Amino acid sequence: CSNYVCDLQPGAKVLVTGPVGKSFLMPETPNANLVMIATGTGIAPFRGFLATRYGQARRHERGQCHLFFGMQYGADYLYREELEAYAAANDGCHLHTAISREQKTADGQRMYVQHRLAEQCETLFDLLEQSNSYLFICGLKGMEAGILDAFQAYGQRSGRDWLALQQRLLTEKRWHIEVY
């Protein structure tokens, strides 16, 4: 696609379609809480979610948004100004970044999205237990296991049943994953 777009002449007509499918779309539930976890270019759908949520059409929405975004280097921080502006201008919008080659965890390991997520697990559990909350994961497949482990570890420490909550999210179609 990139080569195709680069080779276009100015003014050329391009057919654009989408979205494809029905599972990875922003929910129409009023005041939905969104937990969005992305790495790299997986940020793309969440950029659209935030533009929809905080744009003119749905400005009245009051649900919480937690965006966890992981990248290797600060230079890889796609749409930084835009994402930070959403968080700064909207009380319910929370941006959590993990820059794996530049940040370290408390024990000196590389900082990944699951580490940032682990810092917020109590809040996230509280949100995800609400029927108007949705979890979305998009990006590198390798992050999925770490995210599930972080939720499971918090559940064990706190006496909360992650597997039951995960099953409820799946059953109620509030669990959406696009990894590659």
FIKE-344214 format. One line per field, with one value per residue (C-alpha): residue in one letter; residue number from 1; z, y, x. Coordinates in steps of 0.02 Angstrom, whole numbers. Layout:
code	(a,...)
pos	(NUM,...)
pz	(Z,...)
py	(Y,...)
px	(X,...)
end
This chain:
code	(c,s,n,y,v,c,d,l,q,p,g,a,k,v,l,v,t,g,p,v,g,k,s,f,l,m,p,e,t,p,n,a,n,l,v,m,i,a,t,g,t,g,i,a,p,f,r,g,f,l,a,t,r,y,g,q,a,r,r,h,e,r,g,q,c,h,l,f,f,g,m,q,y,g,a,d,y,l,y,r,e,e,l,e,a,y,a,a,a,n,d,g,c,h,l,h,t,a,i,s,r,e,q,k,t,a,d,g,q,r,m,y,v,q,h,r,l,a,e,q,c,e,t,l,f,d,l,l,e,q,s,n,s,y,l,f,i,c,g,l,k,g,m,e,a,g,i,l,d,a,f,q,a,y,g,q,r,s,g,r,d,w,l,a,l,q,q,r,l,l,t,e,k,r,w,h,i,e,v,y)
pos	(1,2,3,4,5,6,7,8,9,10,11,12,13,14,15,16,17,18,19,20,21,22,23,24,25,26,27,28,29,30,31,32,33,34,35,36,37,38,39,40,41,42,43,44,45,46,47,48,49,50,51,52,53,54,55,56,57,58,59,60,61,62,63,64,65,66,67,68,69,70,71,72,73,74,75,76,77,78,79,80,81,82,83,84,85,86,87,88,89,90,91,92,93,94,95,96,97,98,99,100,101,102,103,104,105,106,107,108,109,110,111,112,113,114,115,116,117,118,119,120,121,122,123,124,125,126,127,128,129,130,131,132,133,134,135,136,137,138,139,140,141,142,143,144,145,146,147,148,149,150,151,152,153,154,155,156,157,158,159,160,161,162,163,164,165,166,167,168,169,170,171,172,173,174,175,176,177,178,179,180)
pz	(0,44,-125,-212,-122,-147,-334,-356,-450,-362,-390,-428,-373,-244,-190,-1,90,271,406,367,489,640,788,800,797,929,1030,1010,1196,1271,1391,1356,1448,1329,1378,1225,1217,1066,1003,851,707,813,872,712,764,934,853,763,925,1012,866,870,1059,1077,911,891,855,1025,1133,1267,1302,1480,1481,1531,1402,1450,1307,1334,1193,1177,1061,1054,1050,1083,898,861,958,820,835,998,994,946,1081,1216,1167,1191,1364,1413,1355,1423,1606,1563,1439,1512,1409,1471,1366,1373,1278,1289,1236,1340,1499,1634,1760,1946,1935,1786,1645,1483,1501,1398,1389,1509,1641,1621,1622,1784,1866,1829,1856,2002,1902,1747,1841,1915,1741,1653,1780,1719,1577,1475,1468,1321,1303,1138,1099,934,879,892,941,1065,1185,1211,1331,1439,1452,1503,1629,1705,1729,1799,1920,1984,2004,2109,2218,2246,2261,2104,1972,1808,1712,1758,1708,1545,1506,1542,1425,1288,1314,1313,1159,1252,1218,1050,989,825,839,704)
py	(0,122,103,121,283,351,318,411,574,726,732,545,463,324,204,187,57,9,-28,-213,-328,-285,-338,-202,-48,83,30,127,106,279,332,175,150,104,12,15,-69,-44,-64,25,45,-41,135,171,113,197,361,346,299,454,568,500,510,685,757,863,720,635,773,736,562,540,366,337,304,220,207,103,130,40,78,45,224,395,433,294,384,399,544,602,781,724,589,702,839,720,673,853,919,779,728,551,519,435,403,274,251,122,153,-13,39,199,162,32,-52,-38,-199,-136,-229,-151,-60,-139,-102,-244,-158,5,-93,-181,-10,24,-149,-101,41,-68,-212,-89,-21,-188,-255,-122,-177,-20,-57,-132,-196,-182,-246,-205,-228,-357,-530,-547,-422,-522,-650,-515,-421,-578,-620,-445,-460,-636,-586,-439,-552,-674,-537,-450,-602,-552,-682,-627,-783,-757,-574,-617,-747,-620,-494,-627,-683,-505,-461,-330,-412,-369,-418,-384,-442,-489)
px	(0,139,223,56,18,194,184,19,17,-56,-243,-257,-420,-405,-540,-544,-648,-675,-697,-691,-777,-880,-776,-645,-754,-783,-936,-1096,-1134,-1162,-1024,-923,-760,-620,-461,-348,-178,-65,111,182,62,-72,-110,-207,-382,-365,-320,-487,-577,-507,-550,-728,-743,-674,-733,-888,-1007,-988,-916,-1046,-974,-911,-836,-656,-521,-357,-233,-76,48,214,359,545,610,537,567,439,302,173,49,128,62,-113,-124,-53,-176,-324,-260,-226,-395,-507,-516,-570,-429,-274,-117,10,168,305,467,557,732,733,634,661,548,586,688,791,702,641,476,336,149,109,216,120,-42,10,29,-156,-233,-344,-422,-437,-521,-646,-684,-692,-816,-938,-1051,-1010,-823,-727,-550,-455,-280,-195,-15,122,63,205,125,-34,40,119,-45,-140,-4,-14,-203,-186,-48,-150,-302,-202,-126,-293,-407,-501,-543,-463,-514,-697,-688,-601,-734,-871,-789,-780,-960,-1025,-922,-822,-652,-571,-399,-309,-129,-5)
end
